[in-house]
């Protein structure tokens, strides 16, 4: 019997708490299932998801196999080894942990400046007024791009991320996506050319001139990584910051403990990433027929590892539904992906979330989510988080 012939209860919205019971049912009864709405083979268990994400020879990231538009660039997220290995190694010479940590003073300063603008207001939209504003300001500064261009990049990123699988399947979607990508790429290409062979400390200049054993990134590779860093990096960090505030509001004892013991904040951020990962799935393409989870997946099929389900798999995480800031799961959860394509900007996202939370604790003695206000979840299914998160603030 085909997995599409099995009677399965309708999937709740990804932002509906009921979905976690549905995920548990799928892990127990249908760990790999072909979604009839999208045609994707969705993988729900942790071990199977890890298998998909760590075997690029079987599950390729080269999504042009499935009709996705090729931008003409060496796209890091849509690249398999050995090309991916080479590009990532060169990128790592410019995007080192030390270089990211060096931005801590600027991140703290920008966060305080943005908080200064909202102090005195009884209620703010945490997403628009802080969780989006801080990451976009930080990435613009890191890349050395004008602050006024943040609206431009925000618009590009949201058009790519806020789309349903049904919309993706509509005629003309891939062509429109390709045109959108070209707009961002054209902008970034001009900026990269301005920085070639220049001596400047911004990240875009470092990327444009990055070198490893005489091997340098091509212009296309540099442009693509800047595009990925901007579009993907600030959106996932925005989601993580807002999710952190929301989960701490839902778990006041955890928030009180963090206020008293700031050393626990990095661990708490890991629990946020496990409990509510900002990106829902890791999408791959099967390179051959393969058996997984008791079913046969044909060649050239979408295979989607469900981060949300895998991060709640009781086979991997004891009491997975509990939000536990003492849980140690770094390196195991899928909050920033896993395997070959584990987000290269994960250190920046973690750092920003930690520093923003510290500043909020310093500046406000109470941060309360207005659950009767204009709260809106982000458009599913690519993201788990908020489009609007109204909060009441009481200054310290």
Helices and strands as residue ranges (DSSP letters): G 3-5, H 19-29, E 32-34, E 41-43, H 46-53, E 59-60, G 63-66, G 76-78, H 83-94, H 97-101, H 104-118, E 123-125, H 126-126, I 127-131, H 132-143, G 147-149, H 150-161, H 165-169, H 173-195, H 203-208, E 211-212, E 215-216, H 219-250, H 252-260, G 262-264, H 265-275, E 281-286, E 290-292, E 295-297, E 302-306, H 307-310, G 339-341, H 346-363, E 364-369, E 376-377, E 386-388, E 390-395
